[in-house]
Amino acid sequence: MTKIVERPLRWDCKDNGCYQERCAPRLEWFSDCFPGRISMGDVDGCVEMNGKFLWFEWKSVGGKLQRSQEIMYEQLMSKGDDFTVFVVSGNSKTMEVDSYEIFYGGFRHQYQGDLDSLKAKITSWSEWAKK
């Protein structure tokens, strides 16, 4: 059973307006800082536990990683077992999960599953990182 906790951003769109419009930085303003077509991207979620890092990326159903994201995640994996990336395909409004991938240990693992199975994988990562 999935329990819902308070949103970590603690933002009330009804009182404060759209978070994306009011608070998200305009990353495109930094595109001239990098050569070619390189630009900053956002991270949907991340956590650090005992020097282990979990990055979280959400895509709409049918959405795909950009090649630049794949390269970045592959590079993170090459740095050792300290980096894990979860890429989820689903509906972010309803939190229905269609499938997910985990980049870890030099491999890209693909899973079919729902929110509960994804949470079980994240919980397993958390237990591993605590050790």
Chimera marker file (.cmm) of the C-alpha trace (Angstrom):
<marker_set name="trace">
<marker id="1" x="0.000" y="0.000" z="0.000" r="1" g="1" b="0" radius="0.5"/>
<marker id="2" x="1.399" y="3.378" z="-0.971" r="1" g="1" b="0" radius="0.5"/>
<marker id="3" x="1.476" y="6.013" z="1.734" r="1" g="1" b="0" radius="0.5"/>
<marker id="4" x="1.472" y="9.654" z="0.728" r="1" g="1" b="0" radius="0.5"/>
<marker id="5" x="3.604" y="12.120" z="2.640" r="1" g="1" b="0" radius="0.5"/>
<marker id="6" x="3.802" y="15.904" z="2.486" r="1" g="1" b="0" radius="0.5"/>
<marker id="7" x="5.390" y="17.201" z="-0.707" r="1" g="1" b="0" radius="0.5"/>
<marker id="8" x="9.003" y="18.110" z="0.034" r="1" g="1" b="0" radius="0.5"/>
<marker id="9" x="8.709" y="21.379" z="-1.902" r="1" g="1" b="0" radius="0.5"/>
<marker id="10" x="5.922" y="22.559" z="0.424" r="1" g="1" b="0" radius="0.5"/>
<marker id="11" x="4.479" y="24.689" z="-2.358" r="1" g="1" b="0" radius="0.5"/>
<marker id="12" x="0.777" y="25.467" z="-2.629" r="1" g="1" b="0" radius="0.5"/>
<marker id="13" x="-0.067" y="26.285" z="-6.240" r="1" g="1" b="0" radius="0.5"/>
<marker id="14" x="-3.526" y="27.568" z="-5.289" r="1" g="1" b="0" radius="0.5"/>
<marker id="15" x="-2.035" y="30.238" z="-3.014" r="1" g="1" b="0" radius="0.5"/>
<marker id="16" x="1.276" y="30.893" z="-4.741" r="1" g="1" b="0" radius="0.5"/>
<marker id="17" x="0.687" y="30.181" z="-8.432" r="1" g="1" b="0" radius="0.5"/>
<marker id="18" x="2.459" y="27.739" z="-10.712" r="1" g="1" b="0" radius="0.5"/>
<marker id="19" x="5.751" y="26.585" z="-9.200" r="1" g="1" b="0" radius="0.5"/>
<marker id="20" x="7.324" y="26.067" z="-12.630" r="1" g="1" b="0" radius="0.5"/>
<marker id="21" x="6.529" y="29.624" z="-13.702" r="1" g="1" b="0" radius="0.5"/>
<marker id="22" x="7.341" y="31.296" z="-10.371" r="1" g="1" b="0" radius="0.5"/>
<marker id="23" x="10.383" y="29.388" z="-9.090" r="1" g="1" b="0" radius="0.5"/>
<marker id="24" x="12.100" y="27.188" z="-11.687" r="1" g="1" b="0" radius="0.5"/>
<marker id="25" x="15.296" y="28.771" z="-12.999" r="1" g="1" b="0" radius="0.5"/>
<marker id="26" x="15.480" y="29.588" z="-16.697" r="1" g="1" b="0" radius="0.5"/>
<marker id="27" x="18.305" y="27.166" z="-17.497" r="1" g="1" b="0" radius="0.5"/>
<marker id="28" x="18.356" y="28.226" z="-21.153" r="1" g="1" b="0" radius="0.5"/>
<marker id="29" x="19.963" y="31.503" z="-20.040" r="1" g="1" b="0" radius="0.5"/>
<marker id="30" x="23.157" y="29.528" z="-19.421" r="1" g="1" b="0" radius="0.5"/>
<marker id="31" x="23.315" y="27.781" z="-22.796" r="1" g="1" b="0" radius="0.5"/>
<marker id="32" x="25.967" y="30.209" z="-24.081" r="1" g="1" b="0" radius="0.5"/>
<marker id="33" x="28.295" y="29.051" z="-21.280" r="1" g="1" b="0" radius="0.5"/>
<marker id="34" x="28.873" y="25.693" z="-23.002" r="1" g="1" b="0" radius="0.5"/>
<marker id="35" x="30.183" y="24.730" z="-26.446" r="1" g="1" b="0" radius="0.5"/>
<marker id="36" x="27.970" y="23.420" z="-29.240" r="1" g="1" b="0" radius="0.5"/>
<marker id="37" x="24.556" y="22.122" z="-28.271" r="1" g="1" b="0" radius="0.5"/>
<marker id="38" x="25.484" y="21.313" z="-24.672" r="1" g="1" b="0" radius="0.5"/>
<marker id="39" x="23.048" y="22.772" z="-22.152" r="1" g="1" b="0" radius="0.5"/>
<marker id="40" x="21.916" y="22.232" z="-18.578" r="1" g="1" b="0" radius="0.5"/>
<marker id="41" x="19.088" y="19.902" z="-17.760" r="1" g="1" b="0" radius="0.5"/>
<marker id="42" x="17.044" y="19.543" z="-14.620" r="1" g="1" b="0" radius="0.5"/>
<marker id="43" x="17.040" y="16.640" z="-12.202" r="1" g="1" b="0" radius="0.5"/>
<marker id="44" x="13.586" y="15.516" z="-11.123" r="1" g="1" b="0" radius="0.5"/>
<marker id="45" x="14.849" y="14.162" z="-7.832" r="1" g="1" b="0" radius="0.5"/>
<marker id="46" x="18.023" y="13.143" z="-6.064" r="1" g="1" b="0" radius="0.5"/>
<marker id="47" x="19.190" y="11.907" z="-2.690" r="1" g="1" b="0" radius="0.5"/>
<marker id="48" x="22.552" y="11.166" z="-1.074" r="1" g="1" b="0" radius="0.5"/>
<marker id="49" x="23.036" y="8.548" z="1.631" r="1" g="1" b="0" radius="0.5"/>
<marker id="50" x="26.486" y="7.628" z="2.959" r="1" g="1" b="0" radius="0.5"/>
<marker id="51" x="28.228" y="8.783" z="-0.211" r="1" g="1" b="0" radius="0.5"/>
<marker id="52" x="25.794" y="6.896" z="-2.457" r="1" g="1" b="0" radius="0.5"/>
<marker id="53" x="23.688" y="8.924" z="-4.879" r="1" g="1" b="0" radius="0.5"/>
<marker id="54" x="20.274" y="8.146" z="-6.354" r="1" g="1" b="0" radius="0.5"/>
<marker id="55" x="19.115" y="10.309" z="-9.256" r="1" g="1" b="0" radius="0.5"/>
<marker id="56" x="15.485" y="10.191" z="-10.353" r="1" g="1" b="0" radius="0.5"/>
<marker id="57" x="14.138" y="11.122" z="-13.781" r="1" g="1" b="0" radius="0.5"/>
<marker id="58" x="10.436" y="10.999" z="-14.705" r="1" g="1" b="0" radius="0.5"/>
<marker id="59" x="9.229" y="10.705" z="-18.303" r="1" g="1" b="0" radius="0.5"/>
<marker id="60" x="5.668" y="10.678" z="-19.602" r="1" g="1" b="0" radius="0.5"/>
<marker id="61" x="4.403" y="7.336" z="-20.873" r="1" g="1" b="0" radius="0.5"/>
<marker id="62" x="6.158" y="6.752" z="-24.174" r="1" g="1" b="0" radius="0.5"/>
<marker id="63" x="8.695" y="9.497" z="-23.427" r="1" g="1" b="0" radius="0.5"/>
<marker id="64" x="12.321" y="8.678" z="-24.024" r="1" g="1" b="0" radius="0.5"/>
<marker id="65" x="15.590" y="9.828" z="-22.586" r="1" g="1" b="0" radius="0.5"/>
<marker id="66" x="17.489" y="12.271" z="-24.709" r="1" g="1" b="0" radius="0.5"/>
<marker id="67" x="20.788" y="10.847" z="-25.949" r="1" g="1" b="0" radius="0.5"/>
<marker id="68" x="22.623" y="13.440" z="-23.850" r="1" g="1" b="0" radius="0.5"/>
<marker id="69" x="20.873" y="12.089" z="-20.733" r="1" g="1" b="0" radius="0.5"/>
<marker id="70" x="21.843" y="8.532" z="-21.625" r="1" g="1" b="0" radius="0.5"/>
<marker id="71" x="25.478" y="9.607" z="-22.028" r="1" g="1" b="0" radius="0.5"/>
<marker id="72" x="25.422" y="11.431" z="-18.687" r="1" g="1" b="0" radius="0.5"/>
<marker id="73" x="23.946" y="8.432" z="-16.851" r="1" g="1" b="0" radius="0.5"/>
<marker id="74" x="26.419" y="6.058" z="-18.505" r="1" g="1" b="0" radius="0.5"/>
<marker id="75" x="29.266" y="8.360" z="-17.428" r="1" g="1" b="0" radius="0.5"/>
<marker id="76" x="27.948" y="8.452" z="-13.863" r="1" g="1" b="0" radius="0.5"/>
<marker id="77" x="27.854" y="4.647" z="-13.798" r="1" g="1" b="0" radius="0.5"/>
<marker id="78" x="31.450" y="4.491" z="-14.987" r="1" g="1" b="0" radius="0.5"/>
<marker id="79" x="32.532" y="6.298" z="-11.798" r="1" g="1" b="0" radius="0.5"/>
<marker id="80" x="31.749" y="3.230" z="-9.690" r="1" g="1" b="0" radius="0.5"/>
<marker id="81" x="28.834" y="1.913" z="-7.707" r="1" g="1" b="0" radius="0.5"/>
<marker id="82" x="28.143" y="5.204" z="-5.930" r="1" g="1" b="0" radius="0.5"/>
<marker id="83" x="25.652" y="6.414" z="-8.557" r="1" g="1" b="0" radius="0.5"/>
<marker id="84" x="22.265" y="4.898" z="-9.370" r="1" g="1" b="0" radius="0.5"/>
<marker id="85" x="19.743" y="6.452" z="-11.744" r="1" g="1" b="0" radius="0.5"/>
<marker id="86" x="16.051" y="5.539" z="-11.838" r="1" g="1" b="0" radius="0.5"/>
<marker id="87" x="14.224" y="6.565" z="-15.027" r="1" g="1" b="0" radius="0.5"/>
<marker id="88" x="10.461" y="6.153" z="-14.702" r="1" g="1" b="0" radius="0.5"/>
<marker id="89" x="7.847" y="6.164" z="-17.444" r="1" g="1" b="0" radius="0.5"/>
<marker id="90" x="4.397" y="7.039" z="-16.208" r="1" g="1" b="0" radius="0.5"/>
<marker id="91" x="1.754" y="9.625" z="-15.423" r="1" g="1" b="0" radius="0.5"/>
<marker id="92" x="3.160" y="12.125" z="-12.924" r="1" g="1" b="0" radius="0.5"/>
<marker id="93" x="-0.273" y="13.494" z="-12.017" r="1" g="1" b="0" radius="0.5"/>
<marker id="94" x="-1.787" y="10.149" z="-11.043" r="1" g="1" b="0" radius="0.5"/>
<marker id="95" x="1.579" y="8.531" z="-10.177" r="1" g="1" b="0" radius="0.5"/>
<marker id="96" x="0.721" y="5.541" z="-12.336" r="1" g="1" b="0" radius="0.5"/>
<marker id="97" x="3.964" y="3.839" z="-13.337" r="1" g="1" b="0" radius="0.5"/>
<marker id="98" x="4.203" y="2.004" z="-16.660" r="1" g="1" b="0" radius="0.5"/>
<marker id="99" x="7.833" y="0.907" z="-16.589" r="1" g="1" b="0" radius="0.5"/>
<marker id="100" x="11.204" y="1.982" z="-15.265" r="1" g="1" b="0" radius="0.5"/>
<marker id="101" x="14.901" y="1.598" z="-15.895" r="1" g="1" b="0" radius="0.5"/>
<marker id="102" x="17.756" y="1.521" z="-13.431" r="1" g="1" b="0" radius="0.5"/>
<marker id="103" x="21.244" y="2.559" z="-14.456" r="1" g="1" b="0" radius="0.5"/>
<marker id="104" x="23.655" y="0.892" z="-12.039" r="1" g="1" b="0" radius="0.5"/>
<marker id="105" x="26.952" y="-0.966" z="-12.021" r="1" g="1" b="0" radius="0.5"/>
<marker id="106" x="27.654" y="-0.367" z="-15.687" r="1" g="1" b="0" radius="0.5"/>
<marker id="107" x="24.323" y="-1.779" z="-16.830" r="1" g="1" b="0" radius="0.5"/>
<marker id="108" x="20.894" y="-0.488" z="-17.784" r="1" g="1" b="0" radius="0.5"/>
<marker id="109" x="18.186" y="-2.697" z="-16.290" r="1" g="1" b="0" radius="0.5"/>
<marker id="110" x="14.604" y="-2.457" z="-17.604" r="1" g="1" b="0" radius="0.5"/>
<marker id="111" x="11.504" y="-3.334" z="-15.585" r="1" g="1" b="0" radius="0.5"/>
<marker id="112" x="7.760" y="-3.453" z="-16.110" r="1" g="1" b="0" radius="0.5"/>
<marker id="113" x="5.963" y="-2.554" z="-12.931" r="1" g="1" b="0" radius="0.5"/>
<marker id="114" x="3.720" y="-0.301" z="-10.948" r="1" g="1" b="0" radius="0.5"/>
<marker id="115" x="4.325" y="2.350" z="-8.301" r="1" g="1" b="0" radius="0.5"/>
<marker id="116" x="4.593" y="-0.233" z="-5.517" r="1" g="1" b="0" radius="0.5"/>
<marker id="117" x="7.276" y="-2.248" z="-7.320" r="1" g="1" b="0" radius="0.5"/>
<marker id="118" x="9.203" y="0.964" z="-8.062" r="1" g="1" b="0" radius="0.5"/>
<marker id="119" x="8.985" y="1.999" z="-4.416" r="1" g="1" b="0" radius="0.5"/>
<marker id="120" x="10.215" y="-1.457" z="-3.396" r="1" g="1" b="0" radius="0.5"/>
<marker id="121" x="13.290" y="-1.007" z="-5.627" r="1" g="1" b="0" radius="0.5"/>
<marker id="122" x="13.943" y="2.462" z="-4.192" r="1" g="1" b="0" radius="0.5"/>
<marker id="123" x="13.527" y="1.099" z="-0.647" r="1" g="1" b="0" radius="0.5"/>
<marker id="124" x="15.989" y="-1.676" z="-1.486" r="1" g="1" b="0" radius="0.5"/>
<marker id="125" x="18.466" y="0.953" z="-2.722" r="1" g="1" b="0" radius="0.5"/>
<marker id="126" x="17.969" y="2.899" z="0.518" r="1" g="1" b="0" radius="0.5"/>
<marker id="127" x="18.658" y="-0.186" z="2.651" r="1" g="1" b="0" radius="0.5"/>
<marker id="128" x="21.802" y="-0.894" z="0.604" r="1" g="1" b="0" radius="0.5"/>
<marker id="129" x="23.011" y="2.704" z="0.908" r="1" g="1" b="0" radius="0.5"/>
<marker id="130" x="22.515" y="2.713" z="4.713" r="1" g="1" b="0" radius="0.5"/>
<marker id="131" x="25.064" y="-0.111" z="5.118" r="1" g="1" b="0" radius="0.5"/>
<link id1="1" id2="2" r="1" g="1" b="0" radius="0.2"/>
<link id1="2" id2="3" r="1" g="1" b="0" radius="0.2"/>
<link id1="3" id2="4" r="1" g="1" b="0" radius="0.2"/>
<link id1="4" id2="5" r="1" g="1" b="0" radius="0.2"/>
<link id1="5" id2="6" r="1" g="1" b="0" radius="0.2"/>
<link id1="6" id2="7" r="1" g="1" b="0" radius="0.2"/>
<link id1="7" id2="8" r="1" g="1" b="0" radius="0.2"/>
<link id1="8" id2="9" r="1" g="1" b="0" radius="0.2"/>
<link id1="9" id2="10" r="1" g="1" b="0" radius="0.2"/>
<link id1="10" id2="11" r="1" g="1" b="0" radius="0.2"/>
<link id1="11" id2="12" r="1" g="1" b="0" radius="0.2"/>
<link id1="12" id2="13" r="1" g="1" b="0" radius="0.2"/>
<link id1="13" id2="14" r="1" g="1" b="0" radius="0.2"/>
<link id1="14" id2="15" r="1" g="1" b="0" radius="0.2"/>
<link id1="15" id2="16" r="1" g="1" b="0" radius="0.2"/>
<link id1="16" id2="17" r="1" g="1" b="0" radius="0.2"/>
<link id1="17" id2="18" r="1" g="1" b="0" radius="0.2"/>
<link id1="18" id2="19" r="1" g="1" b="0" radius="0.2"/>
<link id1="19" id2="20" r="1" g="1" b="0" radius="0.2"/>
<link id1="20" id2="21" r="1" g="1" b="0" radius="0.2"/>
<link id1="21" id2="22" r="1" g="1" b="0" radius="0.2"/>
<link id1="22" id2="23" r="1" g="1" b="0" radius="0.2"/>
<link id1="23" id2="24" r="1" g="1" b="0" radius="0.2"/>
<link id1="24" id2="25" r="1" g="1" b="0" radius="0.2"/>
<link id1="25" id2="26" r="1" g="1" b="0" radius="0.2"/>
<link id1="26" id2="27" r="1" g="1" b="0" radius="0.2"/>
<link id1="27" id2="28" r="1" g="1" b="0" radius="0.2"/>
<link id1="28" id2="29" r="1" g="1" b="0" radius="0.2"/>
<link id1="29" id2="30" r="1" g="1" b="0" radius="0.2"/>
<link id1="30" id2="31" r="1" g="1" b="0" radius="0.2"/>
<link id1="31" id2="32" r="1" g="1" b="0" radius="0.2"/>
<link id1="32" id2="33" r="1" g="1" b="0" radius="0.2"/>
<link id1="33" id2="34" r="1" g="1" b="0" radius="0.2"/>
<link id1="34" id2="35" r="1" g="1" b="0" radius="0.2"/>
<link id1="35" id2="36" r="1" g="1" b="0" radius="0.2"/>
<link id1="36" id2="37" r="1" g="1" b="0" radius="0.2"/>
<link id1="37" id2="38" r="1" g="1" b="0" radius="0.2"/>
<link id1="38" id2="39" r="1" g="1" b="0" radius="0.2"/>
<link id1="39" id2="40" r="1" g="1" b="0" radius="0.2"/>
<link id1="40" id2="41" r="1" g="1" b="0" radius="0.2"/>
<link id1="41" id2="42" r="1" g="1" b="0" radius="0.2"/>
<link id1="42" id2="43" r="1" g="1" b="0" radius="0.2"/>
<link id1="43" id2="44" r="1" g="1" b="0" radius="0.2"/>
<link id1="44" id2="45" r="1" g="1" b="0" radius="0.2"/>
<link id1="45" id2="46" r="1" g="1" b="0" radius="0.2"/>
<link id1="46" id2="47" r="1" g="1" b="0" radius="0.2"/>
<link id1="47" id2="48" r="1" g="1" b="0" radius="0.2"/>
<link id1="48" id2="49" r="1" g="1" b="0" radius="0.2"/>
<link id1="49" id2="50" r="1" g="1" b="0" radius="0.2"/>
<link id1="50" id2="51" r="1" g="1" b="0" radius="0.2"/>
<link id1="51" id2="52" r="1" g="1" b="0" radius="0.2"/>
<link id1="52" id2="53" r="1" g="1" b="0" radius="0.2"/>
<link id1="53" id2="54" r="1" g="1" b="0" radius="0.2"/>
<link id1="54" id2="55" r="1" g="1" b="0" radius="0.2"/>
<link id1="55" id2="56" r="1" g="1" b="0" radius="0.2"/>
<link id1="56" id2="57" r="1" g="1" b="0" radius="0.2"/>
<link id1="57" id2="58" r="1" g="1" b="0" radius="0.2"/>
<link id1="58" id2="59" r="1" g="1" b="0" radius="0.2"/>
<link id1="59" id2="60" r="1" g="1" b="0" radius="0.2"/>
<link id1="60" id2="61" r="1" g="1" b="0" radius="0.2"/>
<link id1="61" id2="62" r="1" g="1" b="0" radius="0.2"/>
<link id1="62" id2="63" r="1" g="1" b="0" radius="0.2"/>
<link id1="63" id2="64" r="1" g="1" b="0" radius="0.2"/>
<link id1="64" id2="65" r="1" g="1" b="0" radius="0.2"/>
<link id1="65" id2="66" r="1" g="1" b="0" radius="0.2"/>
<link id1="66" id2="67" r="1" g="1" b="0" radius="0.2"/>
<link id1="67" id2="68" r="1" g="1" b="0" radius="0.2"/>
<link id1="68" id2="69" r="1" g="1" b="0" radius="0.2"/>
<link id1="69" id2="70" r="1" g="1" b="0" radius="0.2"/>
<link id1="70" id2="71" r="1" g="1" b="0" radius="0.2"/>
<link id1="71" id2="72" r="1" g="1" b="0" radius="0.2"/>
<link id1="72" id2="73" r="1" g="1" b="0" radius="0.2"/>
<link id1="73" id2="74" r="1" g="1" b="0" radius="0.2"/>
<link id1="74" id2="75" r="1" g="1" b="0" radius="0.2"/>
<link id1="75" id2="76" r="1" g="1" b="0" radius="0.2"/>
<link id1="76" id2="77" r="1" g="1" b="0" radius="0.2"/>
<link id1="77" id2="78" r="1" g="1" b="0" radius="0.2"/>
<link id1="78" id2="79" r="1" g="1" b="0" radius="0.2"/>
<link id1="79" id2="80" r="1" g="1" b="0" radius="0.2"/>
<link id1="80" id2="81" r="1" g="1" b="0" radius="0.2"/>
<link id1="81" id2="82" r="1" g="1" b="0" radius="0.2"/>
<link id1="82" id2="83" r="1" g="1" b="0" radius="0.2"/>
<link id1="83" id2="84" r="1" g="1" b="0" radius="0.2"/>
<link id1="84" id2="85" r="1" g="1" b="0" radius="0.2"/>
<link id1="85" id2="86" r="1" g="1" b="0" radius="0.2"/>
<link id1="86" id2="87" r="1" g="1" b="0" radius="0.2"/>
<link id1="87" id2="88" r="1" g="1" b="0" radius="0.2"/>
<link id1="88" id2="89" r="1" g="1" b="0" radius="0.2"/>
<link id1="89" id2="90" r="1" g="1" b="0" radius="0.2"/>
<link id1="90" id2="91" r="1" g="1" b="0" radius="0.2"/>
<link id1="91" id2="92" r="1" g="1" b="0" radius="0.2"/>
<link id1="92" id2="93" r="1" g="1" b="0" radius="0.2"/>
<link id1="93" id2="94" r="1" g="1" b="0" radius="0.2"/>
<link id1="94" id2="95" r="1" g="1" b="0" radius="0.2"/>
<link id1="95" id2="96" r="1" g="1" b="0" radius="0.2"/>
<link id1="96" id2="97" r="1" g="1" b="0" radius="0.2"/>
<link id1="97" id2="98" r="1" g="1" b="0" radius="0.2"/>
<link id1="98" id2="99" r="1" g="1" b="0" radius="0.2"/>
<link id1="99" id2="100" r="1" g="1" b="0" radius="0.2"/>
<link id1="100" id2="101" r="1" g="1" b="0" radius="0.2"/>
<link id1="101" id2="102" r="1" g="1" b="0" radius="0.2"/>
<link id1="102" id2="103" r="1" g="1" b="0" radius="0.2"/>
<link id1="103" id2="104" r="1" g="1" b="0" radius="0.2"/>
<link id1="104" id2="105" r="1" g="1" b="0" radius="0.2"/>
<link id1="105" id2="106" r="1" g="1" b="0" radius="0.2"/>
<link id1="106" id2="107" r="1" g="1" b="0" radius="0.2"/>
<link id1="107" id2="108" r="1" g="1" b="0" radius="0.2"/>
<link id1="108" id2="109" r="1" g="1" b="0" radius="0.2"/>
<link id1="109" id2="110" r="1" g="1" b="0" radius="0.2"/>
<link id1="110" id2="111" r="1" g="1" b="0" radius="0.2"/>
<link id1="111" id2="112" r="1" g="1" b="0" radius="0.2"/>
<link id1="112" id2="113" r="1" g="1" b="0" radius="0.2"/>
<link id1="113" id2="114" r="1" g="1" b="0" radius="0.2"/>
<link id1="114" id2="115" r="1" g="1" b="0" radius="0.2"/>
<link id1="115" id2="116" r="1" g="1" b="0" radius="0.2"/>
<link id1="116" id2="117" r="1" g="1" b="0" radius="0.2"/>
<link id1="117" id2="118" r="1" g="1" b="0" radius="0.2"/>
<link id1="118" id2="119" r="1" g="1" b="0" radius="0.2"/>
<link id1="119" id2="120" r="1" g="1" b="0" radius="0.2"/>
<link id1="120" id2="121" r="1" g="1" b="0" radius="0.2"/>
<link id1="121" id2="122" r="1" g="1" b="0" radius="0.2"/>
<link id1="122" id2="123" r="1" g="1" b="0" radius="0.2"/>
<link id1="123" id2="124" r="1" g="1" b="0" radius="0.2"/>
<link id1="124" id2="125" r="1" g="1" b="0" radius="0.2"/>
<link id1="125" id2="126" r="1" g="1" b="0" radius="0.2"/>
<link id1="126" id2="127" r="1" g="1" b="0" radius="0.2"/>
<link id1="127" id2="128" r="1" g="1" b="0" radius="0.2"/>
<link id1="128" id2="129" r="1" g="1" b="0" radius="0.2"/>
<link id1="129" id2="130" r="1" g="1" b="0" radius="0.2"/>
<link id1="130" id2="131" r="1" g="1" b="0" radius="0.2"/>
</marker_set>
